[in-house]
């Protein structure tokens, strides 16, 4: 009985040992499957890129893409487990660029065994039939952005979620190869004119414009005789322009913005711009209504009247902003920017990949501006007719005529700047550069017409700053100073 017991014990031990080894193998196998290499595939599993658009492979009698793994030195290796992650890369605020590897091209794409993508650039390669392909020549090469130092090898490795790779078919030349869309960090080339204009000169001009607007606002707010209704409106216009310049300055540096803050800066920019035009329209309405009145000796600087204008202007701005935001989130059916990148080889700059307000929301903001321009034209024409019919001018008439001339000048300056802003959205760098210059000219001209060209303003500045004399004050501002016998 003892030998039989010994044999049974040995058999049980062997069975348990074999079961433990099998369990360990299953666990290792499961762990390897869970840690499979992730590969970003641009299209769906049964699709390939046909002329940079995802199409079903069977429609073109093509096989789907099968990944070939390599080491960084170019040696082919094998990966036991991998799985696809379909879709375009998540480039966040950086740019996205297409790359073609068609065998004879200077770009070579190697899929590394850890799931990263290696991009090699061979500058000695060239092929006429590849250069003649419109699908390749119409896209910007990655070399336009990355400057390769002499001692640095032309090799770039992209992380797993910063690229997508797939098989491509060029129908014009019936060539097959690899297509990749990669996230390329923006390299700041200080010698490039586009970078200088957009990232250096544009912020500088915005800063100068903000300073000029601030000087005008301070002058009309500090000097007592300028704090009438017209002066308060000019101060409000300049404050709105300061806010719009600050919001636009934030928009320039897109790499420091996330989606939410970029959306907020858009809304602030358009609200402040709309507010500036509403205040300008109020300025024109005030002059038109005063000239149409039989008695021009009105208490035009009444605080209640300015509060009335303020309530109308800001309630209208808030109403338009609410309508624009609702239109953006509820009615705007724009294409998602990441899907748009997937269906086209067009290069979208970093601004597009941010969550910006859509065209419908912009239209809600800018349509009232267009109407204020029409209303201001009406105020200009009708007021000019009234002025021509007046035979006898009093001091208040002269003051109102000066306000009318200032209104016309501000109207022309702000309207031209707004038109150039609209033109800058077209896909022409020249129009964008023109708007950058016009934006600074707007601030310079507003400072000139509101301060330098106004002789009484210059007189008050010299009297307060140079001669240190007290500035005459009046309950109702500049007009009451005229009526009480004050002269400049």
WOTA-V17581 format. One record per residue. N is the residue number from 1. PSI is psi in degrees with one decimal (* if undefined). OMEGA is omega in degrees with one decimal (none if undefined). Layout:
BEGIN
n/psi/omega
N/PSI/OMEGA
N/PSI/OMEGA
END
This chain:
BEGIN
n/psi/omega
1/-30.0/-177.6
2/-42.0/176.5
3/-37.3/179.4
4/-40.5/178.8
5/-38.1/179.6
6/-43.2/178.5
7/-40.2/179.4
8/-39.2/179.5
9/-44.5/179.5
10/-39.1/179.6
11/-41.9/178.8
12/-39.9/178.4
13/-42.3/178.5
14/-38.3/179.5
15/-44.0/179.0
16/-37.0/179.6
17/-42.6/179.1
18/-38.4/179.1
19/-39.5/178.7
20/-40.1/178.5
21/-40.7/178.3
22/-39.2/179.0
23/-39.9/178.3
24/-38.9/178.1
25/-41.4/179.6
26/-40.0/179.5
27/-42.0/178.0
28/-39.7/178.8
29/-42.1/179.4
30/-38.1/179.1
31/-39.8/178.5
32/-37.5/178.3
33/-38.8/178.7
34/-32.2/-180.0
35/29.2/-178.8
36/151.6/-179.1
37/132.0/178.5
38/131.7/179.6
39/125.6/177.4
40/113.5/177.7
41/128.9/-174.5
42/-40.2/-175.5
43/-179.7/177.2
44/164.3/-175.6
45/-32.2/-178.6
46/16.4/-177.2
47/159.1/172.2
48/169.3/177.8
49/116.9/177.0
50/110.5/-175.6
51/44.6/175.1
52/20.6/175.5
53/137.0/-178.9
54/123.9/178.0
55/159.4/175.8
56/132.6/-175.7
57/-34.8/-175.6
58/-22.4/177.8
59/-21.6/-178.8
60/16.2/179.2
61/42.9/179.7
62/152.0/174.8
63/154.4/178.5
64/167.6/-175.9
65/131.7/174.9
66/117.9/-175.1
67/141.9/174.7
68/117.9/-175.2
69/143.0/178.8
70/160.5/171.2
71/174.1/-177.3
72/-19.7/176.0
73/5.0/175.3
74/3.0/-179.1
75/133.5/179.3
76/133.2/178.8
77/175.1/-178.1
78/147.3/175.6
79/127.1/-173.4
80/-46.8/-176.3
81/133.9/173.7
82/159.1/175.9
83/155.2/-175.1
84/145.8/167.8
85/104.7/-172.9
86/139.5/176.8
87/171.3/-178.8
88/160.4/-178.4
89/158.5/176.9
90/95.6/-175.2
91/-4.3/179.0
92/-115.6/-177.1
93/2.1/-179.9
94/172.9/-176.1
95/157.5/-179.7
96/127.7/-174.5
97/142.6/176.4
98/148.2/177.4
99/136.2/178.9
100/130.3/173.7
101/97.8/-175.9
102/26.5/176.6
103/-61.5/-177.9
104/1.6/180.0
105/166.6/-179.7
106/-9.5/178.2
107/132.4/177.1
108/130.0/-178.0
109/122.4/179.4
110/126.7/176.6
111/114.9/-177.6
112/161.1/-173.9
113/-17.4/178.7
114/7.7/176.3
115/-4.5/177.4
116/162.9/-179.3
117/127.5/177.6
118/128.0/179.0
119/115.6/178.2
120/139.6/-180.0
121/117.5/178.0
122/102.2/-173.9
123/-14.7/-179.1
124/-11.7/-178.7
125/139.7/173.7
126/149.5/180.0
127/126.7/-176.9
128/-38.1/-175.7
129/-20.1/173.7
130/-40.6/-180.0
131/-27.9/-179.1
132/-11.2/-178.7
133/121.2/-176.1
134/-27.4/-179.1
135/-24.6/-178.7
136/-39.4/-177.0
137/-18.6/-178.7
138/-3.7/178.1
139/153.6/179.7
140/134.4/177.8
141/156.6/178.9
142/-20.6/-178.4
143/-17.1/178.6
144/-21.2/-176.7
145/-40.4/-175.2
146/123.3/175.7
147/121.4/-173.9
148/115.5/175.6
149/158.6/-174.3
150/-37.4/-175.7
151/-3.8/-178.2
152/130.7/-179.7
153/149.0/-179.1
154/67.3/-178.7
155/130.6/-178.3
156/136.0/-178.8
157/126.8/-178.6
158/136.9/-178.8
159/170.4/-171.7
160/-41.6/-176.4
161/9.4/-178.6
162/19.4/177.1
163/164.6/164.5
164/145.1/-173.1
165/143.6/179.0
166/168.0/175.9
167/143.5/-179.5
168/149.5/176.8
169/124.5/176.2
170/107.1/-174.7
171/-26.5/-178.7
172/-36.8/-179.7
173/-0.7/-179.9
174/38.6/178.7
175/146.7/176.0
176/153.8/-179.8
177/-151.8/-179.8
178/143.5/175.9
179/135.3/177.7
180/145.3/171.4
181/118.1/-171.7
182/155.9/174.6
183/120.8/-176.6
184/121.7/175.8
185/144.1/-179.5
186/122.4/177.0
187/122.3/-175.5
188/108.1/178.1
189/107.9/-174.3
190/-16.9/-179.5
191/-9.6/-177.3
192/131.1/-177.1
193/-38.5/-179.0
194/-42.9/179.4
195/-41.2/179.7
196/-43.2/-178.1
197/-42.9/-172.5
198/-35.5/-172.2
199/-12.2/-178.8
200/-59.7/-176.0
201/-41.8/-179.3
202/-50.3/175.5
203/-36.9/178.7
204/-44.4/178.7
205/-37.3/176.7
206/-41.8/179.9
207/-43.0/178.3
208/-42.3/179.6
209/-41.3/179.0
210/-39.7/178.9
211/-44.0/-179.5
212/-43.8/177.5
213/-39.1/-179.5
214/-39.2/178.1
215/-44.9/179.1
216/-44.5/-179.0
217/-40.8/-179.5
218/-43.3/-179.6
219/-47.0/-177.6
220/-15.2/178.5
221/-32.1/-174.4
222/-45.1/-176.8
223/120.5/-173.7
224/-39.9/-176.2
225/-8.1/177.5
226/-2.2/-177.1
227/49.8/171.8
228/-170.9/-177.9
229/-43.1/179.3
230/-42.7/179.2
231/-39.7/177.8
232/-35.5/177.4
233/-41.9/177.6
234/-41.3/176.3
235/-44.0/180.0
236/-40.9/178.7
237/-45.1/-178.3
238/-35.1/176.5
239/-42.3/176.8
240/-40.8/179.0
241/-34.3/176.0
242/-45.6/180.0
243/-41.0/179.5
244/-38.6/177.7
245/-40.1/179.1
246/-42.2/178.5
247/-40.6/178.5
248/-31.2/177.1
249/-36.5/176.4
250/-37.8/-179.3
251/-24.5/-178.1
252/-41.7/-176.2
253/77.5/-173.9
254/-25.3/-178.0
255/-14.9/177.9
256/16.7/-174.9
257/141.7/168.3
258/-179.8/-171.9
259/-40.8/-174.7
260/-47.4/-178.2
261/-32.9/179.9
262/-37.1/175.9
263/-40.3/179.9
264/-43.1/179.3
265/-35.8/175.8
266/-48.4/-177.9
267/-42.7/179.4
268/-41.6/-179.9
269/-50.1/-176.5
270/-33.3/177.1
271/-45.1/-179.2
272/-38.0/177.0
273/-41.4/176.4
274/-40.0/177.7
275/-39.4/178.5
276/-42.7/-179.9
277/-33.3/175.7
278/-39.1/176.9
279/-38.4/175.9
280/-38.7/177.2
281/-36.6/176.0
282/-36.8/177.3
283/-46.3/178.1
284/-38.9/179.1
285/-40.4/179.6
286/-45.2/-180.0
287/-43.7/-179.8
288/-45.2/-178.8
289/-37.4/-179.3
290/-42.1/177.9
291/-32.4/179.3
292/-19.7/-178.8
293/148.8/178.6
294/-29.2/-179.1
295/108.8/-178.7
296/-10.4/180.0
297/70.6/-177.6
298/157.6/175.7
299/73.2/-171.1
300/-17.3/179.7
301/16.4/178.5
302/131.1/-177.9
303/-36.0/179.8
304/-33.9/178.6
305/-40.7/177.0
306/-39.0/176.6
307/-34.1/177.7
308/-46.6/177.1
309/-41.5/-179.0
310/-44.4/-179.3
311/-40.5/179.4
312/-45.6/-176.7
313/-52.8/-173.1
314/-31.8/174.5
315/-37.1/177.2
316/-40.8/179.2
317/-45.4/179.5
318/-37.2/177.9
319/-45.2/178.5
320/-39.0/179.0
321/-42.3/177.6
322/-41.7/178.5
323/-39.4/-179.8
324/-42.9/179.5
325/-42.2/176.9
326/-40.7/178.1
327/-36.8/-179.1
328/-44.7/-174.5
329/-25.5/-175.1
330/-32.0/-172.5
331/-26.9/-176.9
332/121.1/-178.0
333/44.5/180.0
334/158.6/180.0
335/139.3/175.7
336/135.4/-174.9
337/-32.4/179.7
338/-37.5/174.7
339/-35.2/179.5
340/-36.6/178.0
341/-32.3/-177.1
342/-28.8/-175.0
343/3.9/-176.4
344/153.5/176.2
345/2.0/179.6
346/141.0/179.7
347/123.9/177.0
348/128.0/179.8
349/171.7/-171.0
350/-25.3/-177.8
351/-36.3/-174.7
352/-30.1/-177.7
353/-6.4/172.5
354/158.4/176.2
355/92.9/-179.7
356/164.7/177.8
357/139.2/-174.3
358/175.0/-177.9
359/-31.4/179.0
360/-42.0/176.2
361/-40.0/177.0
362/-39.0/179.0
363/-36.8/178.0
364/-35.6/178.0
365/-41.4/-169.0
366/-20.7/177.0
367/-43.9/175.1
368/-32.1/177.3
369/-41.9/178.0
370/-38.3/178.5
371/-36.6/176.9
372/-34.0/176.8
373/-41.2/177.3
374/-42.0/177.7
375/-40.5/179.8
376/-35.1/174.3
377/-40.9/177.4
378/-45.3/178.8
379/-39.0/-179.4
380/-48.0/-175.8
381/-47.5/-177.3
382/-40.3/179.1
383/-37.8/179.1
384/-36.9/176.9
385/-40.1/178.8
386/-42.0/-179.8
387/-40.1/-180.0
388/-25.5/-179.6
389/-14.3/-178.4
390/127.0/-179.6
391/-37.8/-177.0
392/127.1/-179.7
393/131.4/168.8
394/-177.7/-179.4
395/-37.4/177.8
396/-37.1/177.1
397/-42.4/178.8
398/-40.7/177.9
399/-44.4/179.3
400/-34.4/176.9
401/-38.3/174.4
402/-40.2/176.1
403/-37.9/179.0
404/-43.7/177.5
405/-39.0/177.6
406/-40.3/177.6
407/-44.7/-179.3
408/-41.8/-179.8
409/-44.4/177.0
410/-39.2/179.4
411/-45.5/179.5
412/-43.1/-177.1
413/-50.3/-176.6
414/-34.8/178.8
415/-43.3/179.0
416/-39.9/177.6
417/-39.3/178.7
418/-39.2/178.1
419/-41.9/177.5
420/-30.8/174.6
421/-43.0/176.9
422/-41.7/-179.2
423/-29.5/-178.4
424/-17.0/177.9
425/-11.6/175.0
426/158.7/-173.3
427/57.6/177.2
428/122.0/-178.7
429/-32.3/-179.3
430/-39.2/178.3
431/-35.0/176.3
432/-42.0/178.2
433/-37.0/178.2
434/-40.5/178.9
435/-37.1/178.0
436/-42.1/179.0
437/-43.4/-180.0
438/-33.5/179.0
439/-41.2/176.3
440/-40.6/178.8
441/-34.5/177.3
442/-46.6/-179.6
443/-42.5/-179.9
444/-44.5/-178.1
445/-38.8/177.4
446/-41.8/176.3
447/-38.0/-178.7
448/-48.7/-175.0
449/-26.4/-178.3
450/-24.7/-175.7
451/-61.8/-171.3
452/-42.6/-175.4
453/-14.4/179.1
454/106.7/-174.6
455/-37.9/-179.7
456/-31.3/176.6
457/-43.5/177.8
458/-37.9/178.6
459/-44.1/179.6
460/-37.0/178.1
461/-44.5/178.3
462/-38.1/-178.4
463/-37.1/-177.4
464/-34.0/-175.0
465/-46.9/-173.3
466/-43.6/-175.6
467/-7.2/178.4
468/37.5/177.8
469/150.0/178.6
470/139.5/-178.8
471/130.3/179.2
472/134.5/-179.0
473/149.2/177.6
474/152.8/-176.3
475/-34.1/-176.1
476/22.0/170.3
477/-147.9/-171.2
478/-37.6/-177.5
479/-43.6/179.6
480/-31.4/175.3
481/-42.6/175.2
482/-43.9/-175.2
483/-30.3/-178.7
484/7.8/175.8
485/1.3/178.0
486/142.3/176.7
487/159.2/-177.2
488/*/none
END
